[in-house]
Amino acid sequence: RSRVALYDVKDAVEQAQGPLPVAFATALARVGDATCLEVIAGALVRTPDAPTPQEHEWRDQLLDAGRAILDHERLTRRHAVVRRLTRMHPEVAQALFG
């Protein structure tokens, strides 16, 4: 649960132009907090409409990480970060909660 490691993972995902190794999504799922949801949403939005198999897998891993964060942080649609995410990226919020 290192904060420095979490910042490094968030920065890597935020700056990634394509899929990253599965360890990044795993790290987000294990130690990510509410602030990671916007980073995940950004990465999901950058995924092309017709993803390659690698991009599709990366998208699934990010969605799983986001759901894990929602679960272990006990976030609901009523939390401010989730409301902001819903306003900015409604399709991502729907995928996380759907």
C-alpha positions as CSV (number, residue, x, y, z in Angstrom):
1,R,0.0,0.0,0.0
2,S,2.8,2.4,-0.9
3,R,1.5,5.8,-1.9
4,V,4.6,6.5,-4.0
5,A,4.1,3.2,-5.9
6,L,0.4,4.1,-6.5
7,Y,1.4,7.5,-7.9
8,D,3.9,5.8,-10.2
9,V,1.2,3.4,-11.4
10,K,-1.4,6.2,-11.9
11,D,1.2,8.3,-13.9
12,A,2.1,5.3,-16.1
13,V,-1.6,4.5,-16.9
14,E,-2.4,8.2,-17.4
15,Q,0.4,8.7,-19.9
16,A,0.1,5.3,-21.7
17,Q,-0.9,5.5,-25.3
18,G,-1.7,1.8,-25.5
19,P,-2.1,-1.3,-23.4
20,L,0.3,-1.9,-20.5
21,P,1.3,-5.1,-18.8
22,V,-1.4,-6.7,-16.6
23,A,0.6,-5.9,-13.5
24,F,-0.5,-2.2,-13.8
25,A,-4.2,-3.1,-13.7
26,T,-3.6,-5.6,-10.9
27,A,-1.8,-2.9,-8.9
28,L,-4.7,-0.5,-9.4
29,A,-7.1,-3.1,-8.3
30,R,-5.2,-4.0,-5.1
31,V,-4.0,-0.6,-3.9
32,G,-6.0,1.9,-5.9
33,D,-8.2,4.5,-4.3
34,A,-11.0,6.8,-5.5
35,T,-8.5,9.1,-7.3
36,C,-7.6,6.2,-9.6
37,L,-11.1,6.1,-11.1
38,E,-10.5,9.2,-13.2
39,V,-7.2,7.8,-14.4
40,I,-8.9,4.5,-15.3
41,A,-11.7,6.4,-17.1
42,G,-9.2,8.4,-19.1
43,A,-7.4,5.2,-20.2
44,L,-10.7,3.6,-21.2
45,V,-11.8,6.7,-23.2
46,R,-8.4,6.5,-25.1
47,T,-9.1,2.9,-26.1
48,P,-10.2,2.9,-29.8
49,D,-13.7,2.0,-30.8
50,A,-12.5,-1.0,-32.7
51,P,-9.9,-2.3,-30.2
52,T,-7.3,-5.0,-31.0
53,P,-7.3,-8.1,-28.9
54,Q,-4.6,-6.6,-26.6
55,E,-6.6,-3.3,-26.3
56,H,-9.8,-5.3,-25.5
57,E,-8.0,-7.3,-22.8
58,W,-6.5,-4.0,-21.4
59,R,-10.0,-2.5,-21.3
60,D,-11.4,-5.5,-19.5
61,Q,-8.6,-5.4,-16.9
62,L,-9.1,-1.6,-16.3
63,L,-12.8,-2.2,-15.8
64,D,-12.1,-5.0,-13.4
65,A,-9.7,-2.7,-11.5
66,G,-12.3,0.1,-11.4
67,R,-14.9,-2.3,-10.0
68,A,-12.4,-3.6,-7.4
69,I,-11.8,0.0,-6.3
70,L,-15.5,0.7,-6.1
71,D,-15.9,-2.4,-3.9
72,H,-13.0,-2.0,-1.5
73,E,-13.5,1.8,-1.2
74,R,-17.3,1.2,-0.8
75,L,-18.1,3.9,-3.3
76,T,-21.6,4.3,-4.6
77,R,-23.2,6.5,-7.2
78,R,-23.7,9.1,-4.4
79,H,-20.0,9.7,-3.8
80,A,-18.6,12.9,-5.3
81,V,-15.9,11.2,-7.3
82,V,-18.5,8.9,-8.9
83,R,-20.9,11.7,-9.6
84,R,-18.0,13.6,-11.3
85,L,-17.0,10.5,-13.3
86,T,-20.7,10.1,-14.4
87,R,-20.8,13.6,-15.6
88,M,-17.5,13.5,-17.4
89,H,-17.6,9.9,-18.8
90,P,-21.1,8.5,-18.5
91,E,-20.3,5.5,-20.6
92,V,-17.4,4.5,-18.3
93,A,-19.6,4.9,-15.2
94,Q,-22.2,2.7,-16.8
95,A,-19.6,0.1,-17.6
96,L,-18.3,0.2,-14.0
97,F,-21.7,-0.1,-12.4
98,G,-23.4,-2.2,-15.2
